[in-house]
Amino acid sequence: FYGSGSENVGVQGYDMVTRLGSNIGFTEITASLRNTDNIEILNQNFGLDLRDGIDSVTLNPEIPHYYLDIKPVDKK
């Protein structure tokens, strides 16, 4: 989604599901963010932490839904 409203202007939200009733089973899932210099993570359950340099994580396939909300920031 693309956020709207004064506190949500510029917020971009991403969702990922690990299972949808498919016969495809995953044993390992990884997620990573690239080009993170100009973004701020607002909300998430991935376990990413850009301040501590964690931009790649291994996800638990048993967690059915992951979410990430980011916002661009001006670095001056």
Contacts in CASP RR format, 6 or more apart in sequence:
PFRMAT RR
TARGET T0000
AUTHOR 0000-0000-0000
METHOD contacts of the structure
MODEL  1
FYGSGSENVGVQGYDMVTRLGSNIGFTEITASLRNTDNIEILNQNFGLDL
RDGIDSVTLNPEIPHYYLDIKPVDKK
1 12 0 8 1.000
1 13 0 8 1.000
2 10 0 8 1.000
2 11 0 8 1.000
2 12 0 8 1.000
2 13 0 8 1.000
3 9 0 8 1.000
3 10 0 8 1.000
3 11 0 8 1.000
3 12 0 8 1.000
3 13 0 8 1.000
10 71 0 8 1.000
10 72 0 8 1.000
11 42 0 8 1.000
11 69 0 8 1.000
11 70 0 8 1.000
11 71 0 8 1.000
12 69 0 8 1.000
12 70 0 8 1.000
12 71 0 8 1.000
13 67 0 8 1.000
13 68 0 8 1.000
13 69 0 8 1.000
13 70 0 8 1.000
14 67 0 8 1.000
14 68 0 8 1.000
14 69 0 8 1.000
14 70 0 8 1.000
15 65 0 8 1.000
15 66 0 8 1.000
15 67 0 8 1.000
15 68 0 8 1.000
16 31 0 8 1.000
16 65 0 8 1.000
16 66 0 8 1.000
16 67 0 8 1.000
16 68 0 8 1.000
17 64 0 8 1.000
17 65 0 8 1.000
17 66 0 8 1.000
18 26 0 8 1.000
18 29 0 8 1.000
18 59 0 8 1.000
18 61 0 8 1.000
18 62 0 8 1.000
18 63 0 8 1.000
18 64 0 8 1.000
18 65 0 8 1.000
18 66 0 8 1.000
19 25 0 8 1.000
19 61 0 8 1.000
19 64 0 8 1.000
25 61 0 8 1.000
26 61 0 8 1.000
27 61 0 8 1.000
28 58 0 8 1.000
28 61 0 8 1.000
29 58 0 8 1.000
29 59 0 8 1.000
29 61 0 8 1.000
30 56 0 8 1.000
30 57 0 8 1.000
30 58 0 8 1.000
30 59 0 8 1.000
31 46 0 8 1.000
31 48 0 8 1.000
31 56 0 8 1.000
31 57 0 8 1.000
31 59 0 8 1.000
31 66 0 8 1.000
32 55 0 8 1.000
32 56 0 8 1.000
32 57 0 8 1.000
33 39 0 8 1.000
33 48 0 8 1.000
33 50 0 8 1.000
33 55 0 8 1.000
33 56 0 8 1.000
34 55 0 8 1.000
36 50 0 8 1.000
36 55 0 8 1.000
37 75 0 8 1.000
38 72 0 8 1.000
38 73 0 8 1.000
38 74 0 8 1.000
38 75 0 8 1.000
39 50 0 8 1.000
39 70 0 8 1.000
39 71 0 8 1.000
39 72 0 8 1.000
39 73 0 8 1.000
40 50 0 8 1.000
40 70 0 8 1.000
40 71 0 8 1.000
40 72 0 8 1.000
40 73 0 8 1.000
41 48 0 8 1.000
41 50 0 8 1.000
41 68 0 8 1.000
41 69 0 8 1.000
41 70 0 8 1.000
42 69 0 8 1.000
42 70 0 8 1.000
42 71 0 8 1.000
43 67 0 8 1.000
43 68 0 8 1.000
43 69 0 8 1.000
44 66 0 8 1.000
44 67 0 8 1.000
44 68 0 8 1.000
44 69 0 8 1.000
45 63 0 8 1.000
45 66 0 8 1.000
45 67 0 8 1.000
46 57 0 8 1.000
46 59 0 8 1.000
46 66 0 8 1.000
46 68 0 8 1.000
47 54 0 8 1.000
47 57 0 8 1.000
48 54 0 8 1.000
48 55 0 8 1.000
48 57 0 8 1.000
48 68 0 8 1.000
59 66 0 8 1.000
END
